[in-house]
Amino acid sequence: MSKKESETDQLVTQIIKGIEEVKGQNIEILDLRAIENTVCDYFIICDGTSNTQVNAIVNSVQKTTSKAIKEKPWHVEGSDNAEWVLIDYVHVVVHVFQKHIREFYDIEGLWGDAKSVKIESTY
């Protein structure tokens, strides 16, 4: 395993932890590495029940990754209305949706070729 892969795996682990700490729901990892011309290696998608929870998930992910592995996002978009917030860590992009917005955009459907892993919540 290369250093980049190892760092990416650590980042994915910490992002999931950050989502779970504030009870983000329906966590799914899309592995885009086998698809040509993708912008990153992984999408991590989850949803929250309100804009308050979406913002809490975003803050938790940033705090967890920053504290555990000193990783800060390159870019964050969508925090203003908190219906769909994108946290860009370059190799890993996190999409935090409100449930109805996630269903509407159906990113998982758009990236149907990606290998998908659903994370079973422990709550």
N, C-alpha and C positions, 0 to 999 in steps of 0.2 A: 504494500500500500504506500502510495506516495505521500509526501508531507501535505500537499494540497488536499488529497482525499481524506487524510486523517483530520486535518483542520476543518474541512467541510463536515465530516461526520460529527465532530465535537459541536460545531455550530448548530447542526440540525438537532442534536440531542438537547442543547440548551434552549433552543427556540421552542421545542415541544414542551420542555419543563416550564418555560415562561407562560405558555398558553394554558397548560394544565393548572398552574398555580391559581389562576383566576377563573377556572372552570370554563374555558373555551370549549366549544362543542364540535363534533363531527370533524376531527382532525384527520387530514389526509395528506400524504406525501406523494407528489408526482415526480418520478425520476425521469428527467428529460435527456439524460446523457446519450441514449441510443438514437435520439432524433437529431437529424441534421439541422443546422442553422438556428439553434435555440439561443435565447439570450442568457440562459443560466443553466446550472446542473439540476437544480431542484426547485419545485414550487411546494410550499407548505400552505395548505388552505385550511381555514377553520371558520367557525361563525360564533357570534355572540347574539344575545337576545335583545340588545338595545344599543344605542350609540354610546351610552355610558360604559357598558361592558366591552364594546369594541375598543374604546379608548383605554380601558383598563388592561385588556389583552395586549395592546400595542405597547403600553408603558411597561408591563410585566416582561414582555419579550426583550425590550431594550435593556431593562435593568438586569435581567438574568444573564444575557449574553455579555453585557459590559462587565458585570462583576465576575462571572466565572471564567471567561476567556478573553477579556479586554477587547471585545469586538463591538464596533459601533457601525450602525447602518450607513451606507453610502448615501442613501436618499429615502425619505419617507413622504408619502403622498396620500392625501384624502382625509387627514385628521380633522379637518374643519367640519365636515358633515358626518363623519364617522359611519358611513354606510358601507364603504369599501376602502379600507386602508391598506396600502401597499408598503411593505418595509423591504428595501432592497439592500441585501448584503453581498451584491455582485454575483457570487456563485449560487446563492440561495435567495429566493424571493418569497416573502411571506405575504399571503393575502388574508386579511381579516375582514370578514363580511358580516353584515346583518343577514339573518337567514333568508329572508325573502329576496334580497339583492343577490345573494349567492345562487339561489335557485334560478333567478332570472338570467344571469350571465353564464351559468353552467360551464365554468372553466374546465372542469373535469371532462365534460363532453367535448369541448373544443380540442383538448389535448388527449383524445382517446387512445392515441398510440403510446402514450407514456405508461411506464410501469407504475402501478398505484399501490400504496400501502395505507390502509386505514389504521389509525391508532385507537385501540379500545380504551375508552376513558375508565378511570377507576372510581368515578363518583356517580 
